[in-house]
Amino acid sequence: MTRERLREIAAAAKSHWGYDPRLVAEWAASIEFPPEKQVFEAEGGWAAVIVRGDLCWLDDLWVEPAAMGRGLGRKLFGRAAAYGRAAGCTRMEWEADPNAVGFYEKLGAAYVRDSEPSEWGRVLPVLGVSLVG
Ligand SMILES: CC(C)(COP(=O)(O)OP(=O)(O)OC[C@H]1O[C@@H](n2cnc3c(N)ncnc32)[C@H](O)[C@@H]1OP(=O)(O)O)[C@@H](O)C(=O)NCCC(=O)NCCS
């Protein structure tokens, strides 16, 4: 997928929670793809991680509204975790949108700490899962 398409999916996913479309568009345009970011694509969604030593940082997980509720988020999360495990990471962590916390809890994630101010100045829960055992 092109970066433009990846940003489009992210914007559509985020908009699903009812945020101001202008803020969402600006935010999506700012999503970066540095070389160390590993992207996992599927029809209607994508995820990305950055490996930092023994931590696998889940930087993105976006499923288009039309594709939600069919297990795609779970599948992409699993691919991200498998990549981190294979890279020798012991944990995967990420900043969670408050609306997605229930989804992550279903996947076994737990609260780790509050984030630094994130997009739109919000403090978000940092969630995590163990990649060992
Ligand atoms: C959160 C998101 C990735 C979930 O993707 P999805 O493909 O719809 O989720 P799945 O179909 O794989 O759902 C897996 C399980 O979580 C549940 N679930 C999904 N979204 C949920 C939510 N928002 N709250 C609580 N549970 C949720 C599903 O019912 C399913 O449960 P089951 O296994 O008992 O049937 C997707 O809704 C999305 O992209 N949302 C907008 C953007 C966003 O917030 N992304 C995360 C940024 S941190």
The ligand as a MOL file (V3000), in Angstrom:
LIG
                    3D

  0  0  0     0  0            999 V3000
M  V30 BEGIN CTAB
M  V30 COUNTS 48 50 0 0 0
M  V30 BEGIN ATOM
M  V30 1 C -9.6960 -1.0500 17.8300 0
M  V30 2 C -9.6620 -1.7430 16.4620 0
M  V30 3 C -8.2250 -1.8810 15.9820 0
M  V30 4 C -10.3090 -3.1430 16.6240 0
M  V30 5 O -10.2460 -3.8010 15.3650 0
M  V30 6 P -11.3490 -4.8720 14.9070 0
M  V30 7 O -10.8570 -5.5450 13.6960 0
M  V30 8 O -12.6780 -4.2120 14.8290 0
M  V30 9 O -11.3540 -5.8700 16.1670 0
M  V30 10 P -11.5800 -7.4520 16.1490 0
M  V30 11 O -12.7190 -7.7570 15.2360 0
M  V30 12 O -10.2930 -8.1460 15.8880 0
M  V30 13 O -12.0420 -7.6810 17.6560 0
M  V30 14 C -11.4090 -8.5730 18.5650 0
M  V30 15 C -12.2710 -8.6440 19.8140 0
M  V30 16 O -12.3040 -7.3510 20.4620 0
M  V30 17 C -13.6630 -6.9010 20.5830 0
M  V30 18 N -13.6370 -5.4430 20.3240 0
M  V30 19 C -13.3610 -4.8380 19.1560 0
M  V30 20 N -13.3610 -3.5040 19.2990 0
M  V30 21 C -13.6770 -3.2750 20.5940 0
M  V30 22 C -13.8180 -2.0810 21.3620 0
M  V30 23 N -13.6460 -0.8590 20.8230 0
M  V30 24 N -14.1080 -2.2170 22.6880 0
M  V30 25 C -14.2790 -3.4400 23.2610 0
M  V30 26 N -14.1290 -4.6030 22.5670 0
M  V30 27 C -13.8380 -4.5080 21.2550 0
M  V30 28 C -14.4310 -7.6510 19.5420 0
M  V30 29 O -15.7840 -7.7480 19.8760 0
M  V30 30 C -13.7230 -8.9940 19.5440 0
M  V30 31 O -14.1720 -9.7480 20.6330 0
M  V30 32 P -14.4620 -11.3450 20.5110 0
M  V30 33 O -13.1320 -11.9710 20.2150 0
M  V30 34 O -15.0110 -11.7060 21.8430 0
M  V30 35 O -15.4210 -11.4950 19.3830 0
M  V30 36 C -10.5250 -0.9620 15.4430 0
M  V30 37 O -11.8190 -0.7910 15.9600 0
M  V30 38 C -9.9830 0.4050 15.0930 0
M  V30 39 O -9.1230 0.5610 14.2340 0
M  V30 40 N -10.5240 1.4470 15.7740 0
M  V30 41 C -10.2430 2.8350 15.4610 0
M  V30 42 C -8.8180 3.2260 15.6460 0
M  V30 43 C -8.1870 2.8530 16.9690 0
M  V30 44 O -8.6450 3.2480 18.0270 0
M  V30 45 N -7.1030 2.0870 16.8800 0
M  V30 46 C -6.3250 1.7360 18.0240 0
M  V30 47 C -5.3990 2.8550 18.3190 0
M  V30 48 S -4.5560 2.6520 19.8710 0
M  V30 END ATOM
M  V30 BEGIN BOND
M  V30 1 1 1 2
M  V30 2 1 2 3
M  V30 3 1 2 4
M  V30 4 1 2 36
M  V30 5 1 4 5
M  V30 6 1 5 6
M  V30 7 2 6 7
M  V30 8 1 6 8
M  V30 9 1 6 9
M  V30 10 1 9 10
M  V30 11 2 10 11
M  V30 12 1 10 12
M  V30 13 1 10 13
M  V30 14 1 13 14
M  V30 15 1 14 15
M  V30 16 1 15 16
M  V30 17 1 15 30
M  V30 18 1 16 17
M  V30 19 1 17 18
M  V30 20 1 17 28
M  V30 21 1 18 19
M  V30 22 1 18 27
M  V30 23 2 19 20
M  V30 24 1 20 21
M  V30 25 1 21 22
M  V30 26 2 21 27
M  V30 27 1 22 23
M  V30 28 2 22 24
M  V30 29 1 24 25
M  V30 30 2 25 26
M  V30 31 1 26 27
M  V30 32 1 28 29
M  V30 33 1 28 30
M  V30 34 1 30 31
M  V30 35 1 31 32
M  V30 36 2 32 33
M  V30 37 1 32 34
M  V30 38 1 32 35
M  V30 39 1 36 37
M  V30 40 1 36 38
M  V30 41 2 38 39
M  V30 42 1 38 40
M  V30 43 1 40 41
M  V30 44 1 41 42
M  V30 45 1 42 43
M  V30 46 2 43 44
M  V30 47 1 43 45
M  V30 48 1 45 46
M  V30 49 1 46 47
M  V30 50 1 47 48
M  V30 END BOND
M  V30 END CTAB
M  END
